[in-house]
Every structure is written in C-alpha cells, then in structure tokens.
Amino acid sequence: MVFQPKILTCLKNYSKEQFSADAMAGIIVGIVALPLAIAFGIASGVGPTEGLVTAIIAGFIISLLGGSKVQIGGPTGAFIVIIYGIIQQHGLGGLMIATLMAGVILILIGVFKLGNVIKFVPYPVVVGFTAGIALTIFSTQMNDLFGFGIEKVPANFIEKWICYFQNVTHVNWWALGVGVISLLIIRYSPKISKKIPGSLVSIIVVTFLVWLLERFTAVANITTIGDLYELPTSIPAPKLPDIDLNDKQNLLAMMRDLFPSAFTIAILGAIESLLSAMVADGVIGDKHDSNTELIAQGVANLASPLFGGIPATGAIARTMTNINNGGKTPVAGIIHAMVLLLILLLFGRLVGLIPMPCLAAVLIMVSYNMSGWRTIKMLDKKPKADFAVLIITFLLTVVFDLTVAIEVGLIASIALFLKRTNESTVIRSFHDEIDPGENIDVAVHEEKLHIPEGVEVYEIDGPYFFGIANKFDEIDKTVVGKQYKVRIIRMRKVSFIDSTGIHNLEILCDGCKRNGMTVVLSGVNVHVRATLEKAGFISKLGEENVCSHINFALKRAEEIVGVTAES
C-alpha cells in the first residue's frame, strides 16, 4: 500500500504512559514553534497570523497522516525567499494557487512512489541552496534589526544592501539595542537551561523590557508586531483564492507562470521533510514511509492556503525538540498543533507586543543555524568540483532565485557525475598474453593465458555508455602496422549498458566487419546480456560469438583464426 499513516500502527497498543510522554513533548514543541511560526510568517511577507495558522493546520495534518512517528510540520525558513518572491509578483492569490499546486505535486510524487528519487538530489546542491537561503533571510532582517524604517525594501539582494547603506544614518539605536540584547539571550540562555528555547526566553524577557520602557520612559519608537499587523483571536474561515476562477484563460496563464515556483516549493518541501524524517529515524531507530510522508505533506499544503496559510514541510529543529523531550508517536505532533491553537485563541493579542527587532534576532539565529558553515568548511576539503557546484548553487540562490539555483545546480551535478563515470571506465588492450590475477583482490595461481596470433583483447572496466566509443578509437590509433582478425571484447566488469552504448557497440562491430575482423564478446553478465538480446544485438553478432568466459572466447578466436588461415 502507498498510503499507510504511522498513527494507525502507533495507536494499536497505545498506553497512558505514552500519552503522558507525548503530551509533555507536544506542549514543549508547541511553545518552541510559536516564535518560529510568527517569525517565518512575517519574514515571508504575509504576517504572524498566517505563520501560526500554517503551524496549526499543516502541523496537525502532517502528524495525523504522515509516514513518520515523530515528524513535526509547519512553516520553515526554506520557503521564505520563494514565498516573498511570489507575493511580490502575483500577490496573496498567486501564493495560494502556487501552494495548492505544490500540494498536488507532492501527492503525485507520493502516489507514484517517487519518494526515494528525492533522496538522490546531490548533497552539495542541498547545502548550496540552504546556505543561500540562510544569507537571504539574514539580509531581510537588517531593516527591523537596525530600525531603519524603510517602508519597501527591494527584493533583489544587491539592491537591498545598497538601500541599507543609503539609510545607515537613520539607525534607531533603541531598536538596535533591543535586537542585540535578544541575540545575546538566544545565544547564551541555553547555557543556563536547555529545556527552554532561547528564542522563547528572548521574546518573553525583551517584550517585557520594551513594555516597561514605553510605559515608564519617553521611549516610544520601537516597532512591535501589533504596530504592523492586525492579530485575530480565532482561525480564519476557509476561502478560495481572490481571483476570478471563471476566467479560465487568465487562471491557466497564472498557473503556467507559477508552475516553476510551485515545483520548487514541492521539491524543497520533499527534500526538507525526508531529510528530517531520516535524521529522526537515526535517533529513534525507526524507518519512516517516504511516500506516505509526501502524501501527507501534499494534503497539508492543500489545506493550509485555504485558511490563509503558507507552504509547510517537516521541520528538523522542531522534530528533534520533539524527540529530545520524549515524543514517541504522532500524537505529540497533534498536541503541538492544539497548543498553538490555544495560544492563538487565548493569547493572540499578547503576540502584538513582541518587538520587531527581537523577531529579527530570532530569524538571524535561524539563518545562522541554517547556513551550514561547518558543512561548507568540510566540503572545501573534498573534491573541488563538488565545492564548485555548492558555490554556484549558493550564488545563484542569493543573486537570482531558488528555481534557477536548483535547476543549474542539478545540471552541474549531473554533468559532473557523467564526467566522473566516463573517467572511471577504463579500456585496456592485450595482444600477447593475459594475467588472470590482474586487477582482482585475491591471489590467483593460474598460468598466464596466451593470446593467439591475429587476436587482440579489449577489456572494459566500468559502465558502457555514451562517451566510451572514443576510447576505442584512441586505442586503435596506438596499434599501428598490425592487422588483427579477431577482436575479443571482455565485458566481465561492465555493470550496465545504455542505448547509446549499444549503438556505439554496433558501430564498432560494423567497423570491424568492414576491416575483415570478427568481434567476440566475453564475460557478459545476465543483465547486460538481457539488454543486448532485447536490442537484437546478439542475434546480429551471432550466439556463437558471445562467450561466458575468457577461456571460451580465446578458443572461439582460435577457431575463427584457423578457419580464416585455411581459407
């Protein structure tokens, strides 16, 4: 079955002890998720309500339907950049359409069991765009941290920093002080207690200090969430996008324009959720269901925008918080969503008192943790080509956008893979004798095999795909002044052959035939032989010229040479 939510198996033998552990973990994760959900909502260009709604609706669905026991879903920093860009171009209606499309894509990926394919996205690409997102998030927080008061900050990275430097004389020192104190609390409060997250401690302490300043002093120029956003005390009613759904032409045009962004949201969500689930598996000793998890992510992204929410996925930090505080089953994730709902219903107005510089500090620490600078440092010591892919993806993410970065990063990684594969395939030629013990890791006490006069042996070590044909030509150029009657192609180390490889092999055989040479294949494995048979190559070459072992191939060559010599 494709869809098997983990909660169904977890509830079979559910106990009071498990519920107690899940309830405590869920409460703690809900408190941890509160400032992050608010911060991600505001940074994305929507608002605190949208961030909270996403954490509640999507978090509930991901835990209820997901393929992981401990996954916690909600808004994450990975989406900030792309959400902001969509809103700039297409507004909130466009964001809703893109999120719904991403939900459908995620469901289709899960239904067609493509969950494992996502895991093949190269690590340098993941690190590159994650670091690029981190830098972009960091740069978006300078206006609130320094209190510049810029009404409309440019979306472009370079233009954004030019704008900041132009307003450097407009620093609000009170706002900067609040931001710096918040950063220090977030950084050092875990040294006192790791149970309570630094972001929550910072928000509570700094919000209270700012309230005291504004109440008992003349300081009144520190912007709070309530100054910028209207905070509701209930979940918004579900509604469809604010676009003319009857105008099919415009709707289709918008969907075409939004498809690259929707696809990027889906791929980012899939990568982050599956990475989070894999990390969680390693800690709890379980195995998640990738396809079920992706279907749940898809359903969550279909539901979230209907309530005014934004894209959601599995969140590594909140998932680990859940595990570390005793979460055992999806019930913990459901309770986390209920805790956030209660906070919205009962304490929604208090959220408006949170200073914007404090929220900027929370996001700056998020971007620092996302940057993966230790990983980048480590990759710098690995092959330079991998590091180059990382840097290219990083720069494209920062300067252009995620869609371009992922596309170019994947293309660069594929090109690098093909280059390495091509280089790993080695073709050697033998004309006098063959050592049976050469290039194997065990001692073979056999005499060297004599190659008959008029016979040459080519051994292919590696996959046979496009790009290999030229290597035969290079070897041919080195063999001058001697005419061979049989060419044995030893394929014992050929793991696979593609259609281009078969085509090249046919060209090689045709060329040999024109020159009066017979081609004999040796050591073809079962899978490669099946591919050659399906393509009709073996019937063309002749069954007698396909041998299971080099000894039989040499014997066949002797027969051919003998017949040729007699004629």
N, C-alpha and C positions, 0 to 999 in steps of 0.2 A: 504493500500500500504506500502511496506517495505521501498522504497526509495522516500523520499519527501524532497528535499533540502529547507532549510529555505529561501534562497534568492528568490524563486518563490513567496512566500507569502509576503515577505517584499517589493518587488518591485511593488506590485499591487497599493498601494496608496502612492508611494514614492514622496517626496517633495524636493524643493530646500533647505529648512531648514535642513532636514535630511541629505542631501548630504553634506552640509557645516559642520555639526557636524561630520559626518563620515570621511570627508576629513581631518579635523584637527586631529581627533583621529588616523587615518591611518598614517599620516605624523609623529606624535609623536611616535607611536608604531614602525614604521619603523626605526626611529633613535635609539630607545631603543633596538631593535632587532639586530642592526648592530654589536656592540661589542660582544654580546652573541653568535650570529651565527659564528663569526670569532673564538671566544674562544672555542666553542664546537667542531668546525671542527678541530682545531689544537689539542685539548686535546684528540680527538678520534683517532688520529694517521693518519689523512688524511691531511687536510690543510685548510687555510682560504677560498679558493675558494669553496671547497666542502660544507663548512658550509653555505656560502652565497647562493649558488645555491639551497641548500635544503630549506632555508628560503623563497626563491623566488618561486620556483616551487611548493613545498609542501604547503607553506603558501597560495598561490593562489588557489590551488585545494581544500584545506580544507575549505576555506571561500566560494568558489563557489558552492561546492557540499555538504557541511556539514549540520548537523542537529541542529546546534546552531547558534543563531543570532550574537553572539559576540566572538566566539572562534577564537583564533589566533594560527596557527600551525607553526611548524618549528622544528629544532633540539633542543633537551633538554639534560640536564645533566644526565638523567636516562639512556641514551643509551651509554654514553662514555665508560664505563667499558666493556660492551659486544662487542661494535664495535672494540675497541682496541684488545680484545682477538681474534676476528675473523680475523682481519688483520694479527696478529702475526702468526696464524696457516694456514690461507688459502689465504692471500693476498687480494688485492682490488677486484679481480674477485670473490672470495668467499664471500666478503661483499655484492657485487651486487646481487649474487644469493640468499643469506640469506634475504636481504631486499625485493627482489621480492617475495620470498616465504612468508615472513611475510605479505606482501600486500595481497596476495591471501588468507591467513588465516583470516585476518581482514575482507575482503569482505565476506567470507563464514560465519563468526560469525554474521555479519550484516544481510546477506540474510536469514539465518536460525533463525533470531530473538533471538539471544543468548546474546544480549547486556546487558540485566538485570542480567544475570548469573555472569558477570564480577564483578558486584557490591557486590557479596557475598564473594569475597576474604577477609579474616579476616583482620581487621584493624591492629592488631599487626604485621602481616606479611608485610603489606604495609609499615608501619613505620620502621620495621626492615631492609628491603632491601633498603629503601630510605636512611636511616641513614648510612648503609653500603656503598652505592654508594657515598654518601657525603664524607665519610672518604677516600675512594679510590681516588676520584677526588682531594681532598686536598693533598694526598700523591704524586700524579703525578706532582704537581706543584712545588715541592721543588727544582728540578734541575734548572728551569727557575728563580724562586724567588731568590735563592742564587747564581745563575750564576756559578754553578759547571762546566758546560761544558761537562757533561757526554754524550758521543755520543749515547750509547744504554743503557737506564735504564731498569733493569729487570722488567718483568711484575708481578712477584709474590710479594705480599705485604711485606712479611718479608724480602725477598732478596733485595727488593727496598730500604728499610730503612737501611739495612746493607751496601749497596752501598753508600748511602748518608753519613753515619757516617765514612766510609772509605775515603770519599772525603771532609771531614769537613775542612781540611787545605787549600782547593782550593776555598774558598769563594771569589766571586767577590763583593767587598764591594760597588762599584758603582751600580751594579745590585741590590744588596740587598737594598740600599738606595732608588733607583727608585721604587722598589716593596713596601717598607714601606710607602713612600710618597703616592703612588697610593692607598694603603689600607686606609690611613687616609682620603684622599679625598673622596673615595667611602663611607666611614663610616660617615663623618661629613658634606659633601656638602648638603644632604637633609635638614639639619637644616637651611640652608640659603634659598634654593628653592627646593620644592618637585616636581616642574614641570619638571625639567631637571634631568634625572637619574644620580646618582653618578658615575656609570661606564663610561658614555659618558664624563662627566666633567673630570674624571681622565685621560682618554685616550687623550683628546684634550690637557689638561694642561701639562701632563707628556711627551707626544710626542714632544710638542714644547720645553720643557725644555731640553730634551735629544738632540734634534736637535741643540739647542744653544750651549750645552756643546761640542758636536762633531765638531761644526763649529768654535768656538772661543777658545777652550781649547785643551789640548792634550788627553782628554778622548775619546777613540775610541773603547772600548771593551764592550759596551753594545749591546747585540744582539737584532736585530729587526726582524719583520716578513719577511721583504724583504731580509734579510741575509739568510733565511732558505727556503723561498718559492717563486716560480715564480707566479706573480699575473697577470691574464688575464684582458682584458678590455671588455670582452663580455661573454655571456652564451656559455658554451661548446656545441658542436653539439651532439645530442643524438647518442649513440652507444651501441651495445650489449657487454656482458662480454668478457674479453680477455681470453677465454678458448675455447678449441676445442669442439664445440657443436655437431660435427659429431660423436665424441667418446661417444656414449650413455652410455657405461658401466662406464667410469670414471665420467661422469656427474651425473649418478644416485648414484654412490658411494659418490660423493661430497655432493649431496642433502641429502642423508641419514645422513652423518656426520654433516651437517649444520642444519638439522631439529630442534634439541633441541634449538639451538641458535635462529633460525627463530621464533620458537614458543614463546621463551622468549621475543623477540623483539615485537611480536604481542600482547602478554599479557600485557607487560609493557606499550606499546602504548595505548592499550584499557583502562587500568586502569587509566593512567595519563590523557588521553583525556576526559574520562567520569567523573573523579573527577573534572577536570577543568570546564567542562560543568555544573555539579551540583552546584559548587560554584558560577558560573556565574548566574545560574537560581535563586539562592537565593538572589542575588543582584538586578537583573533587573526584577524579578517577572515573568519570563517566564518558559517554560518547553521544554527542548531540546528533539530531537528524537534520542535515543541511537543507534538504528540500522542504520539510515541514516548517523549518525556521524561516525560510524565504517566503513561503506562502503566508505565514503569519505576519511577516514584515509588510507584504503586499496588502493584506487586508487592513492592517493598521494605517497604511498610507492612503487607503481608500476612505477610511472613516475619519481620520484626523482633519483633513481640509474641510469636510462638511460642517464641522463645529468651529471653523476658523483657525485650525491648527496648521502646522508646518510639517515638512518631512521629518520622519523619525527612523531610528535604527537602534540596534543594540549598542549599549554604551559600556566600554571596557571598565572605566573607573567605577561606575555605579554597580556593575556586575561584581567586581572584585570586593567592593564595600559590602555587598550582599553576602558573598561567601565568607568574608572575614568576620562577619557579625552573626554567623550561624544559619544563614538561609540554606534550606535543603531542597525545597520544591518550588514550583511556580506560584504557590500561594503567597510567598514572600513578595513577589513582584506585584501581585494583585493588591496586597495590603499597602504597598508603597504608593500605588495609584490612588487608593482610598484616602491615605493620609494627606496627599497633595490636594485631593478634592475637599477634604475638611478644612485645610488651611485656606483654600480659596473661598469657601463658603463663610467661614467664621472670622478669618483674619485678613481678608483681601485688602481692606483699607489700610492696614499697617504696612503692607508692601510698598505703598506710595511714599512712605517716609524714608526709604532707602536712598542714600545719596548716589548720584551717578558716578562720581569719582571712585566710590567704593566698588560699584559694579564693574567699572573699568579695570580695577585692580584684580578682581576675580577672573575676568577674561584674560588679562595679561598673564596670570599664573597658568590658566588653561592653555594658552598659546605656548608658554614655556614648556609645559609638560608634553604638549603635542609635538614640539619641534623635533624631538628625537635626536638631539645634537650628539648624544653618546653613540647612537647607531651610525650617524653620518661620519663621526670620527673613526669608527670601526671600519666602515666601508671604504674609507680613504686608504686603508692599508690592504684592501682586497684588490682584485684586478681593476686596472684603471678604466677599462671600458664600462664596467658596472657603475663606477663612480661618475663617469661621464653621463650615463643615462639618468642617474639620480639628479645631477646638476641641471641637465637640460629640462627635466620634468619640473624641478623646483623653479627655475627661472621662468618657464612658460606659465606655470601656475600663478606666479606673482605678477608678471608683466601682462599676460593675456587673460586666459581663464582656464578653469579646470578641464573643460571639454577638449580644448586644444592640447593641453598638457598630457592628458591621459592618452589621447589618440597618438600624438607624436612619441610619447614615452613607450607605448606598446609597440609601435612600428620600429623604433630604435632597438628595443629589446629583441624583437623577432629577427631583425637584420643581424644583430649580434649573435643570436642563437644559431642562425643559419651559417654564419661565418665560422663559428666555433665548431659546428658539426662538420662542415666541409673540411676544415683543417684537421679534424680528428680522424677523418677517413684517409687511410694510407694505402697506396697501391705499390707493391714490390714486385719485381720481376726476377725470375730464376731461369738459368739456361744450362746449367751443368748438373747440379745436384740440389736436393732439399734436405735440410736437417729437421727431423721430426720433433726434436726438442726445442726448436727455436720459438721464442715468443710465447712460451707457456710456462706456468709457475710450478710445474712438477718435473722431476727428473725422468727422462725417457731413455731407456737403454736400448735403442734401436740403431741399426746402421743407417747411414745417410742414403736417401733414395736417389738413384741415378736417373737423370732425365735423358731420354733417347735423343739421338741426333735428329734435328729438324723439328724439335718440340720446344716450346717455351711455356713457362708457367707464370701467370699473373695472380697474385694473392691480394684480395681486397680485405682490408681490416677496418670495418666500420659500416655504417648505413650506406646504401646505394641510392642516391637521389640526384636531383639535378645539380650540376656543377662538377660531377665526377668524371664525365666524359673527357674533359680537357686533360685530366691527369693521365689518361691512357695515351693521348696524343703526345704529351711531354715525354713519356717513357719511350714511345715509338721513335722519337727523334734521337734518343741516345743509342738506339740499336741500329747501327749502320753497317751495311755490307754483308748482311747475312739474311737469307731467305728461309723463313720457317714454314712448315706445312701444317702444324697443329698449334693452336693456342689454347692452353688449359686455363680457365678462369676459376680459381679456387675461392669459394664463397662461404667457407665454414664460419667466418666471423662477420658475415653480413646479417644484421639483425632484422632489417626490413628493406623493402624496395618500393619506391613510389612509381606512379605512371610515367613521370619524366625519366626516371631511372630505367624503366623497361624500354622506353623509346630510345634512349641512348644506347642500351644494350643491343637493341635491334639494329641500329645504325652501325655499331661496332661489328656485329656479326655479318651484316651486308658488306661492309668494307673488307673484312677478312675473306669472304667468299669471292669477291672480285679479284683479290690477290692470290687466289688459289689456296686459301687456308681454311681449315675446319676448326670450329670452336667447340670445346668440350667443357661443360660445367662440372665442378666438383664440390661436394660437401654442402649442397643446398639444403637449408633447414626446411621443416614442414611448412611453416607459414609463408616463407619466400616462394617455395615450390608451388603452393596453392595459388599465390598471386600470379606467378608466371603461367600456370596452367589456365587460369581464368582469362588471362590476356591472350591466350593462344600461342604464346612464345615457344613452349616446349614442343608442341606438335610441329611447329615450323622448323625448330632446330633438330628434332628427332629424339625419341625417348632414349635411344642407344647412346646419345651424346650427353646425357645427364646422369652423372655418377654420384653415388652416395659417399665415396671415399677417394682420397688422392691416389691410393694404390690401384683402384679400378680405373680411374681416369688415365693414369700412366699406361696401364695395359691397353685401354681403348686407343690411346695415342699411338702405341706401338703397332696396333692392328692397322690404323689408318696410314701410318708412315710406310708399313710393309706393303700394303696394297698399292700405294702410290709409287713406291720404288719398283714393284713388279710391273706395273702398267707402263 
